[in-house]
Amino acid sequence: MKIFQLAEECICCGCSEIASSPAVLMPFVAKRVFGHDPLEIKADWGFRDLKPGLAHTLCHSLQCQECGALFLDYRFTDKQMAALYHNYMDEAYTRQRDHYEPGYAATTAQHYTFRQSYIADVEAWLAPRLPLQPAVLDWGGGSGMNAPFLGRSRLLHVHDISNVEVVAGADRISSEVLGGEAYDLVVCNQVLEHVPFPDRLIDLIRPALGAETLLYLGVPHEALMRAHPGSLDLATLKRHWHEHINFYTEPSMRRLLERVGLEVVDVHYVPTLKGVVLGMLAKLP
């Protein structure tokens, strides 16, 4: 039985020159993925070499010395990913996460209850390249609440590993039916930072891409990457990992798309309430 995988090369460009530094996997993720809880080491246990305190699940921060991608060494299995995102953002998920991260329900969770304002900027950037009422597939879009052109598209399909109910105007589809519809736009927004093998995910999306289809990939331009542009010494600064297991740079995204045989059309940075999204527009060559 495969428990987990450890990254041996860059998740974007495949380079094997990787810098590594110890880090901590945050308790909520460790619980959902591995079933681990923090362990309190007590003085009366009589350990000779371990000091009293909380023991957490250890991991490593890795950074590619070629393209700059920064990522967690653990590459979760399909089963672990399903456990981590089971009923994503529903009441049980939020309650469990609030247990490990007190205040989450009253603060961060509220951010996901409404359509994000930055989506309008993404739509304005994409619109000149698309029909007035495009056919859209939102891959990994959850309920579809943040799908570009919601309410303005000819059709909106959503594919997601969670089982949350989709919003009005959207239809959930399975990966088995991809290729049966000619999409103008395929969106994969705020997804690649979560997945263990982004190249494999893009390969899964490929059957939905026609000769004229545009693929929009949006990832957080994380604060750590913005604070140290171009740095290849970030592994020691990334001391913990949560659900975002991949931090991207523009060069790493370009190398990823090159690796999977797609052509970059344009790049777009847009501010959000919580940071910045790096958007890459690509298509089949």
N, C-alpha and C positions, 0 to 999 in steps of 0.2 A: 504494500500500500504506500502510495506516494504521500508523504506528510507535507512537504513543501519543497520548493526549489530555491537555490541560491544563484544569483546572477553571476555569470563568469565573464560577461562581455557587456559592452554598452548596449542599452535597450534601443538606442536610436541608430547609431552608425556601425555597431558591431565591433568597435575597437576593443582590444584586450588590455590596453594601458589604463588602469583604473586606480585612482587614489581611494584609500579606505580609512575610516575612523569609527571607533565605537560610538553607539548611540542607544537610545531607549525606544522601544515600541510602546506607544501610549496604551494605558490599561484597557480602555474601551475596545480598541482594535484587537489587542492581545486576547481579550475575553471572547470576542465574537469569532475570531479566526482560530485560535489555539485552545480556547477554554481556560486560559491562564488568568488567575487573579494575583494581585500583588501579595507578596508573602512578608509578614513581619518577622524578622529574625530577632529573637529575644536573648537577653544576656544570660538567662538561666539555662539556655540550651547548651552552654559550655563549649561553643565553637572556639577553636584555637585561632583561626586565621580570619574568620568572617566577623565583622563588627555588627552590633545591633543596628537595626534600621529596616527600611522597606526594600525588598528585592523585587525588581521588575524584569520583564522580558527584554533581553538584550538583543541588539541587532547591529548593523553597520551602515553608515552612510558611505555611498560610493559616488565618485565623480569621474566621468570620462575625461581623459586628458587630451582628447582630440576635439570633440564637439561641445564639451562643457555640460552635458546633461548630468543632473544630480539625482540619485535615486536610492531607494531602500534595497538592501541586499536580498531580503525575502521576496520571492516571486510566488504569490499565492496560487493555489490550485483552483480549478473551477468550483469545487465544493466549498472551499474556504471563501471564495468571492461571493458565492450564493449566500453563505451564512452571514458574511459581513454586511451585505446589502438587502437581506431579507426584510420585507416590509419597510423599506427605506423611508424614513421621516414620518412613519405613522405613530400612533400614540404609544405603542409598546416600545418601538425603537427609541423614541424621544425620552420615554421614562427610564429606559435602561441607560441611555447615554447620560442623562441628567444625574443618575446615581454615581457614575464615574467622573463626571464633569459638572459639579453643582453649578446651577445657573444657566446651563445650556438651554433648557426649555424656555426660559424667560427672555433669553437674549438671542443667541445664534439661530435657534430653531425658527424664530419669528421671521428671519430673513428669507426663509423658503416658503412662506405662506402667500406670497404675492408675486406677480410678474415683475421681473427685473427691468428697471428703466433703461439699462444699457442696450437691451435687445433692439430698441428703436434705432440706436446708432448703427448697430450691425445691419439692420434692415435697410437703412438709408445707404449704406456702403454697398450692399449686395444688389439692391433694386435695379440700378441701371443695366445690370448684366442679365436680368431675368425677365420672363414674360410678366404681364401685369398681374396675372393670377397663377403663380407657379405651382407645380406639383412638388410637394416637399416630403422627404423622409427625415424624421428626427431620430437618429440612432442614439440610444441611451438617454432619451429625453424625459424619462420618468412619466409624469402625467401629461406632458406636452405643453404645460403652462408657459414655458419659456421658448417654445418653438418660434423661430422667425416666421412672419407672415401668418400667424394664427388669426383666423377669421378673414383672411384676405387671399388664401391659397385655394386653388382649384380642388386640391385634396391634401390632407395632412395625415401621414402614417407615422406611428410611433413604434419603435422597437426598443424594449428595455427588459433587463433581467429581473426587475422588481415586479410586483403584481399590483401596483397602485392603479387606481381607476383613472382613466384618461379624461381630459376635459372635453367639454362640448366642442364639436368641430374637428375632433381628432379620432382616428381609429387605430387600435393596436394591431400589429401584425407580427408574425413569427418570421424567423430568418429563412424558413423553408420556402416562402413565397417570393423571396427577392428575385428580381429579374422579370417579374410579370408586369411591372409598371414602368413607364418611362418617366423618371423623375427629372425635373429641372434643377433641383437643389437637394443635396443630401447634407444634413447637418450632424456633426458630432461635437457637441459643445459641452465643455466642463466634464469630459469623460476620460480622456487619455491620461490625465493625472492620476486616475484611480486604478488603471488596469496593469496587470503584470507584464504583458507583452503587447505593446502598442502596434507593432508591425503585424502581429497576427490579427488584431482587431480590424485594422484597415483591410487586411486580406478578406475578412468576413464581410466587410462592407462592399468590396469591389463588385460583386454581382449586381449591385444596385446602380452602378455607374454606367451610363451610356456614353456615346461619343460626345454628346453635348452637355452632359451633366456636370455641374459644379459641385465640388466637395468643400464644405466649410468645416475646418477643425479649429475649435477654440479651446485654449488652455490658460490657466492662470499664469500671468507673468509674476511669479512669486516675489514677495518683498525682499527676500534674501538675494535673489538674482538681480533685482533692480538696484539693490544697494551696492553690489559688487559686479558691475558689468564687465564681462570678459574674463573674470577670475576663474582660475582652475584650482583654487585652494579653498574650496567651500566645504569639503567633507568634514573638516574639523569644526566648522561653525554650525553644522546641522546636527544637533544633539538629540533630537527626538523626531519620531515619525507618527503620523496619524493616517487618515484615509487618503490623503494625497501622497502617493508613494513615488511619484515622479515629478521633478522640477525641470522645466524645459527652458532652453534658450532659443532664440531665433535660428542660430546655426544648427542646433540639434534637431529642431523641427524640419529644417530644410534637408538635413542628412537622412532623417527618418523617411520623408517623402521620396527622396531619391532612391533610398534602399528598397522601397516597395514599388518602385516603377511609376510614380506619379510626377506630374510636372507642376511646379509652383506657379500660380497665376499672379498672386498679389499677397501682400501682408498688411495687417490692420491691427493697431493697438487702440483699445478703447477703455477709458476709466469706468469703474463700477463703484458701487457703494462700499465694497470691501477691498478694492485694489485695482488691478489692471488685467484685462484679458488680451492675450496674444492670439490673433486670428490668422490662419493661413488658408488661402483659397487655392485649391488644386484641381486638376483634371487628368484624365487619361492622356498620354502623349499622342 
